[in-house]
Amino acid sequence: MALASIGVDMLEIARMEKVLERRPSFAKRVFTQAERTYCDRTARPAQHYAARFAAREAVLKALGTGFSRGIGLADVSVVNNEAGRPEVVLSGRAAEVAKEQGILEVALSLSYTHDVAVASAVAMTDEVRPRQEERPDPKAELRESFRAARSVLDELDALERVEEQGDEA
């Protein structure tokens, strides 16, 4: 597995709308309860179902498997975090494959137009996963800044004393 891999998929929203109308059991078979609850409470449920289905495809492309190697439709799902941002949830065989490949995170972006839903997924190993930079304590930074300034002032005082002693001689 590469250090990072990407997958992209798109789906016509009208196509998802037709599937949902013709086969009401499709949503229950493919999507988690949380996904159905989220999609069904939106103004355009088919748009959100399409984006989540495209997300499954994009994630499996990033894993390099597609729906093979024992991975099923329910092994990839999408939840929204506290900020409303979509996040990938891997379970079952998809989670096993990701672990085998050293994948620690799959970043996800969903988008749509009036007609098409698009999903982009980036599977990342530890080597390329972005790190939260550790910021020093602001009080410690301020103390260090004052110490540095004090050191410069002390050096200036010492130079002045040396110059004064030289003037007296």
Residue pairs with C-beta under 8 A, 6 or more apart in sequence:
1 64
1 101
1 102
1 103
1 125
3 124
3 125
3 127
3 128
4 122
4 123
4 124
4 125
4 128
5 62
5 63
5 64
5 122
5 123
6 61
6 62
6 120
6 121
6 122
6 123
7 57
7 58
7 59
7 60
7 61
7 62
7 63
7 120
7 121
7 123
8 58
8 61
8 118
8 119
8 120
8 121
9 54
9 55
9 57
9 58
9 61
9 118
9 119
10 54
10 116
10 117
10 118
10 119
11 50
11 51
11 53
11 54
11 57
11 116
11 117
12 50
12 115
12 116
13 44
13 46
13 47
13 50
13 112
13 114
13 115
13 116
13 117
14 46
14 115
15 50
16 46
16 47
16 49
16 50
16 53
16 117
17 46
19 26
20 26
20 27
20 45
20 46
20 49
27 36
27 39
27 49
28 36
29 73
30 53
30 73
30 74
31 39
31 49
31 52
31 77
32 74
32 77
34 77
34 79
35 49
35 52
35 77
35 78
35 79
38 48
38 80
39 45
39 48
39 49
39 52
42 48
47 112
47 117
50 112
50 116
50 117
51 78
51 86
51 110
51 111
51 112
51 117
51 118
51 119
52 77
52 78
52 110
52 119
53 117
54 110
54 117
54 118
54 119
55 76
55 78
55 86
55 88
55 108
55 110
55 119
55 121
56 73
56 76
56 77
57 66
57 119
58 108
58 119
58 120
58 121
59 76
59 88
59 90
59 94
59 106
59 108
59 119
59 121
59 123
60 66
60 67
60 71
60 76
60 94
61 121
62 106
62 121
62 122
62 123
63 71
63 94
63 97
63 98
63 101
63 103
63 106
63 123
64 101
65 71
65 94
65 97
67 73
69 93
69 97
70 93
71 92
71 93
71 94
71 97
72 92
72 93
74 91
74 92
75 90
75 91
75 92
75 93
75 94
75 95
76 88
76 89
76 90
76 91
76 94
77 88
77 89
77 91
78 86
78 87
78 88
78 89
78 108
78 110
79 86
79 87
79 89
80 86
80 87
81 87
86 108
86 109
86 110
87 108
88 106
88 107
88 108
88 121
90 98
90 106
98 106
98 123
101 123
101 125
102 125
102 126
103 123
103 124
103 125
104 124
104 125
104 126
104 129
105 123
105 124
105 129
106 121
106 122
106 123
106 124
107 121
107 122
107 124
108 119
108 120
108 121
109 119
109 120
109 121
110 117
110 118
110 119
111 117
111 118
111 119
111 120
112 118
